[in-house]
Amino acid sequence: MTSAPNPRKQKAGLATLDGLFADTANVQAIHYSCESFYDRPEGQSPRITSIAIRLLDSGQTN
Protein backbone atom coordinates (compact mmCIF):
# COMPACT_ATOMS: atom_id res chain seq x y z
CA MET A 1 0.00 0.00 0.00
CA THR A 2 1.30 3.42 -0.89
CA SER A 3 0.82 6.69 0.93
CA ALA A 4 1.48 8.88 -2.09
CA PRO A 5 -1.23 11.39 -3.05
CA ASN A 6 -3.85 10.04 -5.44
CA PRO A 7 -4.84 12.80 -7.91
CA ARG A 8 -8.13 11.09 -8.80
CA LYS A 9 -9.21 10.87 -5.14
CA GLN A 10 -8.03 14.43 -4.49
CA LYS A 11 -10.10 15.73 -7.42
CA ALA A 12 -13.16 13.82 -6.19
CA GLY A 13 -12.66 15.16 -2.66
CA LEU A 14 -12.38 18.74 -3.87
CA ALA A 15 -15.54 18.30 -5.96
CA THR A 16 -17.37 17.05 -2.86
CA LEU A 17 -16.19 20.06 -0.84
CA ASP A 18 -17.23 22.42 -3.64
CA GLY A 19 -20.69 20.87 -3.60
CA LEU A 20 -20.99 21.31 0.16
CA PHE A 21 -19.94 24.95 0.04
CA ALA A 22 -22.39 25.57 -2.81
CA ASP A 23 -25.28 24.48 -0.54
CA THR A 24 -24.30 25.88 2.87
CA ALA A 25 -27.90 26.21 4.08
CA ASN A 26 -28.13 22.41 4.22
CA VAL A 27 -24.68 21.61 5.64
CA GLN A 28 -23.69 21.06 9.25
CA ALA A 29 -20.18 20.31 10.46
CA ILE A 30 -19.98 17.91 13.39
CA HIS A 31 -16.90 17.63 15.62
CA TYR A 32 -16.43 15.29 18.53
CA SER A 33 -13.68 14.67 21.02
CA CYS A 34 -13.01 11.59 23.08
CA GLU A 35 -10.75 10.21 25.75
CA SER A 36 -7.23 9.29 24.74
CA PHE A 37 -6.63 6.14 22.67
CA TYR A 38 -3.31 5.62 24.43
CA ASP A 39 -2.76 3.64 27.60
CA ARG A 40 -5.94 1.61 27.34
CA PRO A 41 -4.82 -1.77 28.72
CA GLU A 42 -8.40 -2.92 29.33
CA GLY A 43 -9.08 -2.63 25.58
CA GLN A 44 -12.23 -0.56 25.93
CA SER A 45 -13.17 2.10 23.41
CA PRO A 46 -12.67 5.65 24.64
CA ARG A 47 -15.79 7.60 25.61
CA ILE A 48 -16.94 10.59 23.58
CA THR A 49 -16.57 13.61 25.86
CA SER A 50 -18.05 16.41 23.73
CA ILE A 51 -19.89 17.05 20.48
CA ALA A 52 -20.20 20.35 18.60
CA ILE A 53 -22.41 21.09 15.60
CA ARG A 54 -21.85 24.16 13.42
CA LEU A 55 -24.27 25.43 10.81
CA LEU A 56 -22.13 26.20 7.78
CA ASP A 57 -24.19 29.12 6.45
CA SER A 58 -24.65 31.08 9.68
CA GLY A 59 -21.66 29.92 11.70
CA GLN A 60 -23.90 29.18 14.69
CA THR A 61 -22.40 26.50 16.93
CA ASN A 62 -24.23 24.26 19.42
N, C-alpha and C positions, 0 to 999 in steps of 0.2 A: 504494500500500500504506500502511496506517495503522498506527501504533504504539500506538494507544489500547487500553486493556484490553478484553478480550472476555469479558463475564460468562459466556457459555455455556462457553467453554474453561476459565475459572477454576473454575467449578462442577465440570466434569469432572475437572480436575486435583486439586481438593480431595477428590473422591470416590475417586480413585485412591490418594491419600495415606492416606485413612481406611482403605481396604482393606488397604494395606500394614501400617499400624500395628495393624490388627485381627489380623494373622497374623504377628507378629514372629518366631516360631520358624522361619519359612521365608523370611525376608528378609535379604539381605546388601547392604550399601552398598559400592560400589566407587569408589575415588578414584584418579586417576592424575595425574601431573605430567609435563611434557615441557619440552624446551628452548624457548627463546623463539621466537615466530613472527616477530619483528622482525629486520631486518638479515639476511635470508636471500637474498642475491643469486643464489646457485646454484639457487634454486627447489626445494630438497629439503624434504621434510617433516621437522619436528623429531622427534627421538628421544624415546620415552617413557623417563623417568629413574627413576620409582618408581611402584609400585602398592600400595595399601592396601585390605584387605577387612575390613569390620567386621560382625560378627554383630549384628543389631538387637536380639535379645532379651537377650543376655548382655553386649553391649558389648565382647566380645573382639575385638581387632584384630590382624591378621597383615599 
